[in-house]
Amino acid sequence: MATPTSKRKRLVEKSLPPKIETYIPESHLFMQLQALERRLDTKIVRKRLEVQEALGKPVYKKRLLRIFVSNLAANQSAAANATVGADETDADSKDAARTEAVEAPSWTLRIEGRLVDPPGTTWKSRPAPHKFSEFLNSMVVELDRNAELYNDNVVQWRRGTDSEVDGFEVKRRGDEDVRTKIMLDIRTATDRFKVNSPLLRELLDIRGPTSKAGFIMKLWQYIKFNGLQDSDDPDQIRCDAGLAQALGSNVVSFTALPQMLHMFLTRPDPLVIEYTVRVNEGDFHMGQYAFDVEVEIEEPSRQGTGPLANVQTRHRELTHIENQLAQMMQDIHNARTKRDFLRSFSDDPVAFVHRWIDNQTKDLEVILGDRRRGLEAALGAIMAADSTAQELAGERKQALEHETSKWLKESALYNEPWAEEAVFHYLSAKTQERMQQLLKQQHQQQQQQQQQVRHQQHQATGGGG
């Protein structure tokens, strides 16, 4: 049979017995500590939830992405020779035609990007590399060429399931300089929008794309700073001249404000880079400028580092201390129960015994169940007899109790090791004696009832004869 590997968790009892302060005046300090512990537990639970929520969310750090645009040129010097030698070349020669096709002038547009290392970065502390395409949602390249001669003047790339790359290349044939327009949609961790109202941008001091939450926060700061919230109805916003002109209303409900602001948000403009492909300046040409863009990088998880790594260890230590506290509380409760028992017996032994017998009698009634009525009658007869005896021997009983109480209080018998066992045996004997008396009286009553029933039956039989 398998044995459980762990014990059942025990409830931690932290409440002191009532009126314990009477015996231990310092117990009020423990109660103050309990109140402090409750407040501390509330804050710990709230902070724990905040930490768990923060650890579940990715943390982003702003970095600088530097974009380079360049181009390669190939076979540009052979373009003139190919034109002059076109009449001298044998048109029927397949090898010459193939060689001419391979050596046709061409150029390659290159768009690359890399992260700029923060100041003070060494090769050991350098973060993990990132691909250029990780920071783009889409890219469009427009070539300014004759549309009648070339039908591939627009190149598009959109994020999909392809692997990330460090750069993009666009290769085309040609021996002339070409103006290009590169439009990059920068990828962000949170959705960014452009405020399409110049008046709102000026009022709220918004520079560049912003999130919905940032836009609403800027508007709320403007309302609080200018005191536009109605004092009688806080849900109503009394717009000033500039805000009323931007929103088109003098009074706006605060609950309807987020939906109203949605019409002022549009997708941000893409990053536009204009570059001219140079084919007559050598085999390689680099653009005059590089373009720096601020992007967001997800930091690696730090859940297993720092002070949070010791949370589980501290929790086990706290559980061990709470178990020790529960054991101490249980010992206090047991000691108080034992003290009340012995104190009640020492104050008035006779009354204590009577009360204890009464309690045992009630328990016996519950156990016997159907015979409760007979026990109640027997108990009533016993109590009536005891009452009569007490009235007849009142003075004698008082004197005896006084002497007995005086002797018991001054006696050292209670300090003996056998005192508790003697009291237990005495009470058990009294209980058994009383139970025997009750059962005997009940048996006698049942016999009397049976005799009465037989007598009545005999009379009924004799009368009928």
Buried (B, 14 or more C-beta within 10 A) or exposed (E): EEEEEEEEEEEBBBEBBEEBBEEEEEBEEEEEEEEEEEEEEEEEEEEEEEEEEEEEEEBBEEBEBEBBBBBBBBBBEBBEEBEEEEEEEEEEEEEEEEEBEEBBBBBBBBBBBBBEBEEEEEEEEEBEEBBBBBBBBBBBBBBBBEEEEEEEBEBEBEBEEEEEEEBBEBEBEBBEBBEBEBBBBBBBBEEBBBBEBEBBBEBBEBEEBBBBEBBBEBBBEBBEEBEBBEEEEEEBBBBBEBBBBBBEBEEBEBEEBEEEBEEBBEEBEBBEBEBEBBBEEEEEBEBEEEBEBEBBBEEEEEEEEEEEEEEEEEEEEEEEEEEEEBEEBEEBBEEBEEEEBBEBBBEBBEEBBBEBBEEBBEEBBEEBEEBEEBBEBBBEEBEEEEEEEEEEEEEEBEEEBEEEBEEBEEEEEEEEEEBEEEBEEEBEEBBEEBBEEBBEBBEEBEEEEEEEEEEEEEEEEEEEE
